[in-house]
Amino acid sequence: MFNLTTSRLLMFLSAALTAGILAIGCNSRRPVDYSSEVKPILNKHCISCHGGVKQSGGFSVLFREEALGNTKSGHPAIIPGDAANSEFIRRLHNKDPKERMPYKAAPLSKEEISILTRWVDEGAKWGEHWAYVSPAKPDYAPPAATAGNAAQNAGEGGVDHYINLKLEEEKLEAAPQADKITLLRRLSLDLTGLPPTEQMMQSFLADNSPDAYEKRVDSLLASPHYGEHWASMWLDLARYADTKGYERDVRRDFWRYRDWVINAFNHDMPYDRFTVEQLAGDLLPNPDNDQLIATAFHRNTMNNDEGGTQDEEFRVAAIIDRVNTTMEVWQGTTIACVQCHSHPYDPFRFEDYYKLMAFLNNTRDEDTFGEHPKLRLYDSVGLRKVDSITAWIKQYGTAGELSETKDFLRTLEPKIHAHNADEYINGELADTKFMAIRHGGSCRVKKVPVNNRNNLLLKYWTGRDGGSLEIRDGGLNGPLVARQSLPKGNRVLDIPITPMEGYRNLYFIFRNSSLGPLESVCNVEWFALRNDLPGKGQPGYKPVETAFMQAVNANPESMPVMWENPTEMFRPTHTFERGNWMVLGEEVKPDVPESLNPFPDKAPRNRLGLAMWITDKNNPLTARVMVNRFWEHLFGIGIVETQEDFGTQGFLPSNPALLDYLSYRFMNTYNWSMKSLLREMVTSEAYKRDSRSSPELQEKDPANRYLARGPRFRLSAEQVRDQALAVSGLLSNKMLGASVMPYQPEGIWQTVWSGDNWKISENGDQYRRAVYTFIKRTAPYPSAITFDASSREVCLQRRIRTNTPLQALVTLNDPVYVEAARSLALRMQESGGQDAKTCIRAGYKRAMYKDIIPGKEAVLEKLYRQAYDKFGKDPKAAAAFLQAPEPKKGMEHLAALTVVANAIMNLDEFLSKS
């Protein structure tokens, strides 16, 4: 045995003491870090009075130039390099309560004052917040493998390298790998939202090859159910719903956007393209229908068609929502408060908000009743008409005329809506939607961009013949522009007009002497100004003109999309004084916050340019935010827990190096492939670990942020329902299409003014996946809401998981789950006949893929016997429970098995992952 002598012991202690002194000295000489040390103190104690909202004494610590500038006293509060003479530091030490800072609050600790003093003495350097610095190339990078390539293991060392470093730092021991049954169930639920099939499980258990797990990863990523599962996550962000919102909350046909999202995930559309098409698909060269449908991301905003509302107010509300949502979804930034003032904590100025708004403020939608613009989806007959028109224009017109006509036939844009009319005489804007003028009445539409066009297309309807319209320029007695009779009907009428230049005030005068004094000649929804089709006067022109008007008057299926204003309808953007849309401030031009990456040199200053800026690889936030979002869905908590806030008030990353490693790989190695990113995450050893905890882990890392164990948490609302249907054998595999209505209790919908109702779907549609369930914003699907799903009125970055008695009441009593239990009981009976023990074992194994342990089996047997005795004494109750027309002999066995099946599907292990 080795024994220390007294002299050697003294030498050892002396060396240790010297090392300690050197360490302290080195630490004291280490420059203060602004982001991790100074900024948290300023945010906690100073910025509420000296920030972006309130700047007491003319002093703000939000931006460096403001903090070092002169205050109201005429002198700076911070003198870089001279803490002793800086008022900022002096006030921290002052004993006078009227002078000491923070004012009317507890003084700073000695450590906090020391940090701020050293920071000022070191020059008051203004470091950047970690999230606003682009991810650097990682110092460690394993070989890359893309989705579908099972020969290479993308998780080999990459994710685990950074996690293991953190585990060593925290002195935590990693758990062993989970068993194969647990692992495949976890993987299948995570990648497809569904449990694995029995065949899939048996194949995996029998496969002992080195890449057995990777092969299952790739097959699940290739499954069409992958897109259905991950679409649910994105639809929360996109605030997708099947109704408009607000008071009437009537239906809207948006399901094609949901299907676009599902297909985009299934086809592994690169995330940069996925972003660009949703923000600006209409601005791409020759956009196809899918790219226009993608833009419904920002048409998911609510639309208020209640009578008496002002369309411009709610148009502005939609634009504000789009600014906030864009920054939340792609930048993890809470910017809504900047509508009224500079951000209280982060480097975003008041003007930045409106510069961002300027990118989004020139779309054609105006909160109209018809939700224009809409993409018109012609049937085969309509498409033939459109093809004949475009063929004619190719022969006689220019490329510009061809493009303009095709765009008009797709969207009927640009058009001018009735709500632009004013100066009504003997008429009104009926229900704040439609131009309604009585005999001899009139109204004005000002500043109409006529630009030498010779046709006006008028969308109107009337139930009476004998009406007529005059249009005059500049006044009721001005030059006649057009005169037209208005036949009875509901149509778009082509009215020849006198060509004029520039912008004109047009006066619309309506007459029909056969009407009563309170009757309107007609209702007008919109009008559009156009020129004749090219080739007028050529043989065959008339049939083409007729086909054009037939196409315009057709009523094909359609859905709202984004469409940009033409130059003549450009809408300037102003700041709103104190956020009030009715009080305009200075005009601003489209631009991005200086605190983030610069705007790309060759990008246009429109939505397409904004999308290019967001997906620029120099953007510090886009990749991080999406990587963190995927991580949260797999592991239960993000590397940055506050998914919605990557700013200085958000949580710091639990593993910054890991976040930046994955973000860099996402952009540069995988070229924005979402499947490849997910593949690297789920093939990591950290993902495959056993989820069982220990007292030590619970004490040191209760939220499992460091990943010493595998993920374990409750399934999402959609997964809870889908798994019950899948295990019971009821789940329909039908994909895509219009939303469906599964069972919902009576009285949930109390729709005002529309008379709309919930009609339960049939022919198997009631068993489709939860992603297809109809979502009404003011009355969302109740069982989904109980499990923390979104009402989809606004963007939801993350669902906060709750645990309430209502959730158990849903899964125990909701007819959806009772029916699923009944179906599972039938399969249990098929396996075990009249032997209750065999049936119970079969049911548990069908749900959990493993044999039931004796203790659980005994409890379920007891439950079976109690239910069997109860139903045996009350055959009518058994028949009612099984929804049978009348009691039958032996029915108590199936009813009791249904109770057991219901209990199995309410086990914590069934409702949780891992």
N, C-alpha and C positions, 0 to 999 in steps of 0.2 A: 504494500500500500504506500502511496506517495504522501509524505508529511512535509508541511511547510515549516521552514525554520523561521525564527523571529525576524531575522534580517530580511529574508526573502518576502515575508508577509508585509513588513514595513515598506519595502520597495514596491510591492504590488499596490498597496493602498496609496502611496505617493503618486504612482503613475495614473491610477484611476482618478485621483483628485485633480491632477493636472489636466487629464483628458476632459473632465467635467468642466473645469474652468475655461478651457479652450472652446468647448462646445457652446457654453453660455456666451462667450465673447463673440464667436462666429455668428450665433443666432442674433445677438444684439446688433451686429453689423449688417445682418441681412436686410435688404431694403423692404420696407413695408409694402405688401401687395394691396393695391387699391381694390380690386374686385372682391377678394376673399376676406379682407380685414377692414378696410375703410368704408366701402360702400354699405355693408350691412349695418354699421354703426350710424351712418348718415340716414339710411332708410328708416331705421328704428327710432331714432331720437330727433332728427333735424328736419327731415324733408316735408313733414306735414305742415310746418310753418314756413319753410324756406325751400320750396320745390316748384313744381310746374303749375300748381293751382294757387297757392298763397306764397307771397314773397315778402314777408315781414321785413321792414327796414330796408327794402330794396335789395335784399340778399337772397340768393338761391344757390343751392349746392347741386342742382340737377345737371347743369352744363358747366364745363371748365371756364369758359369765357365769362359766364355770369358770376361764378364763384370768385374769380380773381378780379372782377371789375369793381368799379366804385359803387358803394352802397348809397343810401340817402344822405349819409353823413358827408359824402364827398370823398371818402377814403375807402380803400379796399379793406375787407375784413380778413382776408388771407394774403399774407406776404410770403410768397414761396422762398424757402430757405431761411426764414426768420420767424420762428414760432413765438419767440419772446415778445415781439412787437406786433403780433397778429391779434386783432380784436377777437377773432374767432376762437383762439386758444385762451385769451385772457378771460373771456366770458364763462368759460368752463370752470375756472378756478374761483370766480368772484363769489364772495360770501353774501352780498346783498341780493335777496330773493327777487328784486325787481330788475337786477342786472344779470344774474346768473342764468346760464342756459344749460339744459332746456328750461324754458320758462314755465313755471307752475307745474313742474314735473320732477321726478327723482333725478338727482345728479348722476352724471356718468360715473362708472367705476374708475378706479385708478388705472386699471389696465386699458380701458377704452380711451381715457385721456392720454395715456402714454402713446398709444398707437397713433392717435390723431396728431399729437405733438411731433413725434418722429416723422410722420408723413409730411407735415408742413416743412419741417427742417430739411427734409430730403428733396424739397422742391415742389411739393403738392402735385405730384404727377397723376394724371387722370388716366388710369389704365382702362382697358376695354373689358366689358362684361364677357365672360367665357363664351356665351352663346353667340356673340356677334363677331367672333373670330372664326374664319373658315377652317374646317377640319383639315389638319395637315396629313401628309402621307405617313401611315403608321410605321413605327420602328420594327414591327414584326408582321409578316404577312405570309401565311401558308399558301400552298398551291390552290388555285381557284378551281371550283367545279360549278357548273351551271345546272339549273334544274333539268332533270331528265338524264343526267349523266351519272349513273350509279357506280361507274368504275372508279370514280375519284370521290374522296370524302372531303367535302368542303369544310366540315367542322374540325378537321384534323389540326388541333392546336390553336386555331384562330381565336374563337370566342373563349375557349378554355384557358388559353395563355393569359388573358387579361383577368378572367375570373379567378384563376388560381393564384395569381399575384395578389389580388385583393383578399382572398381567403388567408393567405400567408400573413398579410399585413394585419388582418383582424384576428389572427390566431384561431381560425375556425377549421374544423376537419370536415371534408366533403363526405357526403353519404354515398353508399354504394349504388350501383345501377339498379333500377327497378326491374321487377320480373317482366317477362315478355308480354304477358296478358295485360298488365297495367300499362306497359309502354305503348302497345298498339292501340289500346282504347284511348289513351291520352293523345296520341298522334292523330288518330282518325277524327276525334272530336275537335282538335285544334285546326286541322287542315280542311276538313269538310263540314264540320258542325254536326256530324252524324257518328254514331258508334260503328265499329267495323262489322261487317257481315260475318256469319259463322264460318263461311268458306274462307274468307280472308284470314280469320283468326287461326283456323286449323292449318292453313298453308304456311303461315308465319311460324307457328309452333313447330312445324315439321321441317322448316328450312334452317339448316345449321351452317349455311355458307357464311363467309366473313362479311359479305355485303347484304345479308338478309334484310337488315333494318333499312339500309339505304334504298333497296328496291321498293319497299313499302312506301317510303317517303315519296319516291318519284311517281309511283302509281297513284297515290292520293293527290299529289299536286296535279296530275293529269286528269283527275276525275272531274266531270262536269259539276259535281256538288261542291267542289272547291270554290268556284265563282259565286255560287249561291250563299255560301257561308260568309265569305269576306265582303260580299256586297252589303250585308246587314251592317257591318261596321261602317262602311262608307256612307250608307244612306242616312245614318245618324248625323254625319257631318254635313251631308247635302240637304238636310231637313226635308227629305222626300216624304210626301204624303199623297193621298188620293183625293184630297179636298183642298179648297182655297184658303180656309181659315177665316178668322174674324166671325162676325155675327151669323151670317147665313151658312157659311162653311159648306158650300155645295160641292158636288163632285167635279173633278177635273181628270182628264185622261193623260196621266203622266207615266203610266206603267212602262212605256217604251224606254224611258230614261233608266228605270230600274233594270230593264233587260240589257240595256247598253252597258251598264256597270257590271252585271254578271258576266257578260261576254268579254268585256275588257279584262277582267280578272282571269277568266278561263284561257284567254288567248295570250296571257302574260304581256299585255300591252305595257311597254316601258313607262315608268312613272312620269317621266318628263312629257311624253306624248299624251299620256292619260291626263296630265294637268293642262296642257295647251288646248286640247280638244274641248275640255269642259269650260275653260275660261274664254276661249276665243275660236272655237271650231268654225264659226261662220266667217272669220276673217282669214282663214287659210285659202290658198289658191284653189278655186273650183271645188268647194267643199261638197262632199256627198251627204246623203240623208243622215247617215250615222254620225257624221261630224256635227251636223246641226242638232241632232237629238242630244248629243253630249252636252251642248250648251244649256240644256234645261237644268243643269246644276244650279245656275243662278236664276232660272225662272221658277225654281221651287219656292221662292219667296212668296209670302202670303199675298192675296189679292182681295181687296175690299170692295165688293159691289153692293154694299148696303146703300139704299137711297138716302140722299142728303149728305153723303161724304164728298170730300173734294179730291178728285183724282190726283192732282199734283201733290197733295200732302202725302198720299200713300205711295205715289211713284217715288218720292224722295225717301220715304220710309224703306222702300225696297232697295234703293241704292245704298242707303246707310247699312242695311242688313248685309248687302253684298260686300261692302268694304270690310265690315267686322268679320264676316265669315271667311273671306279670302285670307285675311291676316291670321285668323285663328287656325284654319285648316292647314295652310301651307307654311306659316311662320311661327305657329305656337305663341302668338302674341295677342294679348288682350289690349285692343286699341280703341274700344268703344268710348272710353272716357275722353279721348283726344278730340271727339266731336265738339266738346265744350271748352277744353283747355289743354295745355301741354300735359303730357303724361306725368303723373305725380312721382313715378319712380324710375321710369326708363327714358332713354334719350329720343323721344318722339315729340316733335313740336306740334302745336295747334295747327299750323299751316300744313304739316305733313298729311294730316287726315284728309284735307280737301284736295291736295295734290293727288293722293291715291283715288279719291272720289272722281277726279277728273278723268281717270282712265275708264271709269264705269258709267259715267253720266250721259253718254251719248248713244244709248240704245233706244230702239223704237217703242218698247213697251211703256205704257202710260197708265197702268192700273185701270184699264178699261173692262167693261162688263164681258166683252168677248175674249179677253186675255190675248189680244193681238200683240206682236206677230205670232202666227202659227205656221208650222211646217205642214203643208197640205200633202197628204199621202194618197195619191190618186189610185183608183183601181185600174184594171187592165184597159177598160174602155177609155177612161180619162187619160191614161198614159199615151194611148194611140193618138188622141186629139192633140196632146202636148207635143208629141213627136212630129205630127204633121205641121204644126205651127213652127217649130224650130227648124224643120227642114226647109220651109218656105223662107225663113229669115236668113238661113245660111246661103240661100240662092240670091236673095235680093238685098240683104242688109249687111251691116258691118259687124265685126266681132263685138263691139260695144253694144250695139242694138240687140244682138243675140243674147249676150249675158244679161242685159237689163230685162229683157222679156222673160227669159227663163227664171230669173230671180222673182219677178212679179208673179208669175204663175205658181211659184213655190210658196210665196208668203203673202201676196197681195200688198206688198210694201214698195215704196213708202205711201202712206195714206194719212189723211188729216181727220181727226176724230171730232165728233159733234161737240165735245166739251170745250173745244177751242172757240166756240161761238159766244158772242156777247151782244149788247145793245138790242135786246129782244123787244119787239113791239107786237102786242097781241099774240104772244107765244112764250115759250119757256124751254129750259133744258129739263125735259121730263125725267123725273127720278134721278136727276143729275147725271143722266146717261145719254139721252136721245134728243135731238133737235125736234121740237114739236110746235109747229106754227099754225095758227088758225087762219081762216079766210082773210086775205088782205094783210096779214102780219108779215114780219120780217125779222132778220137778225144779221149780224155782221160776223165775218171771220177775217181777222186782221192779219196782215203781213203774210199772205199766202204766196209761196214761191212759184209763180206761174211759168216763168222762163220759156215763153213762146210755145207752150204746149197747146194743142188744139182739141183735146178731148178731156171731159171730166166724167169719171165713173162715180156714180152716186149709189150708195147702198141705202135703200129705203124700203118701207112697207106701208101699205094702206089697204083698207077694206072697201074703199069707195072710189068709183070712177069719177072723172070730171075734174081732177086736180091738175094744176100746172105750176111751173116754177120759172121764175125769172132770176137771172144773176146779173148784177150791175156793178160797175167798177167805181169805187171811191165814194159812193153815196146812193141813197134810194132813187135819186134822179140822175145818177151818173150814166155813162155810156153803157149800152146794153151789151153784155158779154154772151148771154145764152138765154134761149127761151125753149121750154120743153114741157110737153104734157106728161102726166104721171099716171100711167094705167094702174088699175087695181092689181095688187099682188105684192110679193116679197122678192126683191131682186136687186141686182146691180144693173143700173141703166147707163148706157153710153150716151153722153150728151155732148154734141159738138159745141166748142166755145171759140170766141175770137182770140187768137194768139196775142199775148202781151208780154212785155219784158219785166224782169225784176220781181219785186215783192209788191202785192196789191191787197188793198182792203176790199173784199168781195161782200156784197150785200145779197142775201138770199130772200126772195119775196115769193110767198106761196098763195095760191088762190084756188077756191072751189066754192062757188056761190050756192051750191046745193046743200052745204053743210049747215048745221046749227051753230049758234054763236060760240059754243064752248067746245066744238069738235075740231080736232087737228086735221089739217089736209093730209099729213102723213107723218111718219117718224123717220128721221134720218140718223143712221149710225156713223157713217164716215163717207168721205169722198177722196178720190185720188186723181191726180192730173197726169195725163199721158199724151203721147203723140200717136198718130196713125201708125199702124204696122208698116214696115218698109214694103215696097213693091205695089203701093196703091196705084190702081190704073192698069196693072198687068192682068192678063187673063187668069182667072182662078183666084183673084184676090178676095172676092166676096165670101166664098166658102171658108177661107182661112180666117177672115174677120169674124164670121159666125162661129167657127170653132173656138176662137179665142174667147168670145163672150160666153159661150157655153161652158168653157173651162172655168172662167171667172165665176160664173153663177153656180157651178157645181158645189156640192156640199160633201167633199170627201172626209174621211177620218183625218184628224189633225191633232197636233199638240204644240203648246207654246215653246218657242225657242228664242234665243237671243238674235238680234239683227241690228246692225249698226246704222245710225243716222247717215243719210247722204250729206254731202257738204252743205247743201242749201238749207238743211235743217239742223245745222250744228248748234249745240246747246252750250253756252259758256258756263263755267263752274265758278262759283264764288264761295268764300268762307261764310259760315253762318255765325253771326254774333251770338256768343254764349250758346251755340248749338241750335239756335232757333232758325228753322228753315225759312221763316217769313222775314227775317232781318238779314239782308245780304251785306257782306263785307267786300273785301277786295277780290278781284278776279284772280284765279290761279290757273296754272298750266299743269298738265300731267307730269308728275315726278315722284321719286321714291325717297324714303328717309335717308339722310346723309349717314346715319349711324350704321346702315347696312351696306351691302355691296353696291357699286355704282351701276347705273342703268347702262345696258349694253350699247355700244357705240352705234350699231347699225339697226337697232330695234326701232320699230315705229312707235310713236307716242299714243298708243291705243291699247285695247285689251290684249292684243297679241303681243305687243311689246312688254306689257306687264307680266304675261305668262312666261315670256323669254327671260325676263329678269328673275322671276321666281325659280326657274329651272336652270339658271346659269350655275355652273359648278363653283363659282365664287360666292354664291349665296350661302351664308353661314348656317341658315336655319332649315331650309327645305328638306335636305336629306336627314338631318338629325331628328326633325319632328316626325317624319314617317318611320324611321327606324325605331324610334321610341314608342310609336303607336303599335307597331307590330310586336315589339318586345312586351308591352303591357298585355296584349291579348294572349300571348303565349305563357308568360311567367306571372301574370296577375298584378304586377306593379311595374311601372315604367322605370327605366334607368334614371330618368327624371320623373319623379312621381307626379308632378303637376303637368300633365300633358298639355293642358290649356295655357300654361304660362312658363315660357322659357326665359322670362325677364328676371330682374333682380329680386322680385318678390316671390318667385317660384322656388321650388326645391333645387338644391345643387344636385348634379348627377351622382349617383352612388358609385359609379365607375366611369369617370370621364374618358379614360383611355379606351375603354371598350366601346363607348358611344361613338367616339370619333373614328375608331377603327372600322366599325360597321358602316358608318356614314360615308367614309371615304370609299370603302369597298362597294357600297351600293351605287355610288356615282361612277366610279372609275373602273372597277374590276367587272362588275355585273352590268354596267351600262343601264342602270335603273331597272333591272329585272326584279320584280317583286317576288316571283317564285324562287329565284336563286338566293335572294336575301333570306327568305323564310327557310330555305333548305339549309343554309349555313347555321341558322339558329337551332333548328330542330335536330340536326345531326351532331350538335355539341354534346359533350359528356354532361355538361351542366343541365341540359334539358332532360337527359335520360335518367337522372338520379332518382332514387327512391324519395318519396315526399314525406316520409315519416320524420317527425322532429324529435328533439330531445330537450330536457330541461335546460341544458347549456345553450342550445340554439335558440330556444324560446326567450331566454334572458338576453342574449347578445344580439339576436337578429330576429325579432318576432315577425316582422313583415317579409322576411326572406329576401331582403334587398341584395344580399351578397351571394345568394344562390348556392349555399352549402347543401341544400336539399332540393328536390324537385318541386315543381309548382303544384299546388293544391288549392282550389277555390271553387265556388259554386258556378255552375254553368250559366250562360246567358239566358234571357227569356226565350229566345228562339230555340236554343239548344234543348232547354227543358222540355218544350212541347215536341220538338222534332224527334228527340230520343224516345219519348214515350210512344209516339206513333210508330217509330221504326222497330222498337223492341216488340211491340204488340202485333206487328205485321200489317198495320193499317196505312202506313205512310205511302202516299202517291209519289211516284218519281217523275211525274209530268213537270216539265220545265217551261218557264217563260209565259208570256201572255198576260191578260187582264187580271187584276187583283180578285181574290176570292173572299167569301164570307163564311168561315166556319162557325160553329155554335157560339152564340153570344146571348147572355141573359136578356130577357125582355126589359124594355124601358131605358136602356142605356142611351139610345139615340132619342133626343127630344129636339128635333131639328125645327127651327123657326122658319116660317115662310116657304120652305121648299117642299115640305111633305115627303121628304126622302125617308126611306126605311131600310133596315137591315134584313136582307133576305138570305137565309142560309143556303149555301151552295149545295149542289147535288152531283151525282155521277162521279163521285170520288174527289171532286174539287175541294170538298170540305176537309180532306186529309192531305192537302198539299202542304209544302213546307211553310214555316211561319213567315219567311221573307215575302211570300205572296199574299199575306193577309191584308185586307183592305184597311187603310189607316185614315180615320177621320180625326182631324186635329182637335176639335172641341170635345170629342168623345172617343178617345183611342181605345184599342182593344183591351178590355179590362185586365185579363190575366197577364198580358204582356207588361202592362204598366205596374202591376203588382210585383213583377220581377225586374223592376227598374228600367224598363225600356223607355224610349223617348216619345213624347207626343208630337215631335217633329215640327213644332212651331218655329223653333230657332235651332241653330247648329248646336249639337251636343258633342263635346270633345271626348268625354269619357263618362261611362255609367258608374256611379258610386254604388257598390254592392251593399245591399241591406239584408237584414235577416229578421223578418217579422212574422207573427202568427198568421197574417193574411196569406202568406205564401203557402203555408201548409194547408190552409183551408182551400186554396185553389187546387192544389194537386190531389187533395183527398176528396173533394166534392164537385169540382167543375165537371160537367158532363163530358167534356173532351177527354179528361183523364180517367173518368169512370168507364167510358166506352173503351178506352185503350186497355184498362185493366180487364174488362170483360173479354176483349179479344185475346189478351195474353192468357187469361184463364182457359179459354178454349184450346190454346196450344199446349198449355200445361196438361189439360185433360187428354189430349191426343197422345202425349208422351207417357202418362201414368195411369190412364183409365180411372178406376175408382180408388186406386191406392193414393191416399192423400200425401204420404211421405214422398213417394216418387214424383208426384205432381209438383210439390213444393221445391224439391231439388231441381227439377227441370226448369221451373219458372225462374229460380234464382240464377241458374247457370245461363239461361237465355238472356237475362238482364246484365249479369256481371261477368260471364264467360269463365267462371271458376266455380268450384264446388263450394257449397255452403258449409260453414263450420257448425259443429254440433250445437253450440249455444244459441245461435240464430235460428237454426232449424227447430229447436225445441220451442222457442218463442212463437214462431210462425205456425207450428203445429197447434199450439194452444189457441192461437187466434182462429185457426181453421175450425177447431172443435166448438169454440164458442159461437162462431157464425153459423156453423152447421146446425147446432142445437136451436138457435134462434129461428133460422129459416125453416127448419123442420117443423117447428111449432106454428109457423105463420107462412104457409105456402103462397098466399097472396103477396106478402112482402117480398118473397123470393122472385115471384113473377114480375113484380113492379121493378125490382132492382135490376133484373135482367132484361127489362123492357119486352117481356113476352106477353102475348095477348091473354093467356090464361095459365094458371098453375098446372104443372105436370109432375108426375112421379119422378123422383130423383133430382129434381131441379135444385134442391138445397145443396147438393155437392158442388155444382157449377157456381152457384151464388157464393158459397163459402170460399171457393178458389178465387173468385173475383175479388173478394175482400182481401185475401192474402196477396194476390197480384197487385192490388192497389197499395198495400203496405210495402211490398218489395220496391215499387216504383216511387216510394216516398222515403226510402232509406237515404241517409246522408251520402253514402258512397255512390248511390245511383245519381243523385242530383249534383254531385261534385265531380271535378276532374281529378283523377289519381287518388 
